[in-house]
Amino acid sequence: MTEENWLQQQIQQLQSQATTYEDQAFYQALGQVSHELAQRIEQRQGELDGRIWNATKW
């Protein structure tokens, strides 16, 4: 299980336990932000790998 999956599960659990609409909306938005950040991290890692292995810049 990746850290992202674990975090998403925790957020979903907190959202299901939330009693107010505001709390549920907060956890839903938190899940979306977490997912977007994970995507950005993955993209940056790919970009870094590409720059490191670019033989034309050696």
SERO-4910 file (N, C-alpha, C, O; in steps of 0.05 Angstrom, whole numbers):
BEGIN
 pado doro    nc1    nc2    nc3   cac1   cac2   cac3    cc1    cc2    cc3    oc1    oc2    oc3
  Met    A     17    -24      0      0      0      0     18     25      0     36     27     16
  Thr    A     12     43    -18     28     67    -20     19     87      1     -3     84     13
  Glu    A     35    107      6     28    128     25      3    143     16    -14    150     33
  Glu    A      1    147    -10    -23    161    -20    -48    145    -15    -68    156     -6
  Asn    A    -47    119    -20    -70    102    -15    -78    103     15   -101    104     22
  Trp    A    -58    101     32    -63    101     61    -76    127     69    -95    127     84
  Leu    A    -65    149     59    -75    176     66   -104    178     56   -121    189     71
  Gln    A   -110    169     32   -137    171     21   -156    155     38   -179    163     43
  Gln    A   -148    131     47   -165    115     64   -171    129     91   -193    128    100
  Gln    A   -150    141    102   -154    155    127   -173    179    124   -190    183    141
  Ile    A   -170    193    102   -187    216     97   -216    207     93   -235    219    103
  Gln    A   -220    185     78   -247    175     74   -260    165    100   -283    169    104
  Gln    A   -244    153    117   -254    144    143   -262    169    160   -284    168    172
  Leu    A   -246    189    160   -253    213    175   -278    227    163   -295    237    178
  Gln    A   -280    227    137   -303    239    124   -329    223    131   -349    236    136
  Ser    A   -327    197    132   -351    181    139   -359    185    168   -382    181    175
  Gln    A   -340    191    185   -345    195    213   -354    224    220   -364    229    242
  Ala    A   -350    242    201   -357    270    206   -387    273    209   -403    260    195
  Thr    A   -395    290    228   -423    293    233   -435    318    221   -460    320    218
  Thr    A   -418    337    213   -429    362    201   -422    363    172   -403    351    163
  Tyr    A   -438    378    157   -433    382    129   -406    395    124   -392    388    105
  Glu    A   -400    415    141   -374    429    138   -350    411    140   -331    413    125
  Asp    A   -351    393    160   -329    374    163   -328    354    140   -306    348    131
  Gln    A   -350    345    130   -350    327    107   -339    341     83   -323    329     68
  Ala    A   -347    366     78   -337    381     56   -307    386     58   -292    384     39
  Phe    A   -298    391     83   -269    395     88   -253    370     80   -233    372     66
  Tyr    A   -262    347     90   -248    322     84   -249    315     54   -230    303     44
  Gln    A   -270    321     41   -272    316     12   -252    333     -2   -237    324    -20
  Ala    A   -250    359      5   -231    377     -8   -202    368     -1   -184    370    -18
  Leu    A   -198    359     23   -171    350     32   -163    326     15   -140    324      7
  Gly    A   -181    308      9   -175    285     -8   -168    293    -36   -149    282    -48
  Gln    A   -182    313    -47   -176    323    -74   -148    336    -75   -133    332    -93
  Val    A   -142    352    -55   -116    366    -54    -94    345    -51    -73    347    -64
  Ser    A    -98    326    -34    -78    305    -30    -73    290    -56    -50    284    -62
  His    A    -94    284    -71    -90    269    -96    -75    287   -116    -57    277   -130
  Glu    A    -82    312   -118    -68    330   -136    -39    333   -129    -21    334   -147
  Leu    A    -33    335   -103     -5    337    -95     11    311   -102     34    313   -110
  Ala    A     -2    288    -99     12    263   -106     18    262   -136     39    253   -144
  Gln    A     -1    272   -152      4    273   -181     27    292   -188     44    286   -205
  Arg    A     28    315   -174     50    334   -179     77    323   -171     97    326   -185
  Ile    A     77    309   -149    102    296   -140    112    276   -160    135    275   -167
  Glu    A     93    259   -170    100    239   -190    111    252   -216    130    243   -228
  Gln    A     98    274   -224    107    288   -248    135    300   -245    152    299   -263
  Arg    A    140    312   -221    166    324   -216    188    303   -214    210    308   -223
  Gln    A    181    280   -203    201    258   -202    208    249   -231    231    243   -236
  Gly    A    188    247   -248    193    239   -275    210    260   -290    228    254   -305
  Glu    A    204    286   -285    219    307   -297    248    306   -287    267    310   -303
  Leu    A    252    302   -262    279    301   -251    295    277   -263    318    280   -270
  Asp    A    282    254   -265    295    231   -277    303    237   -306    324    230   -315
  Gly    A    285    250   -320    291    257   -348    314    276   -351    330    273   -369
  Arg    A    316    295   -333    338    314   -334    364    301   -326    385    307   -338
  Ile    A    364    283   -307    388    270   -298    399    253   -321    423    252   -325
  Trp    A    382    239   -335    391    220   -355    392    232   -383    395    217   -403
  Asn    A    391    258   -385    394    271   -411    423    272   -419    438    288   -409
  Ala    A    431    254   -438    459    252   -445    470    276   -460    494    280   -460
  Thr    A    452    293   -472    462    316   -486    472    338   -468    487    355   -477
  Lys    A    465    336   -442    474    357   -423    497    347   -406    503    360   -386
  Trp    A    509    325   -413    531    315   -396    556    329   -404    577    323   -392
***
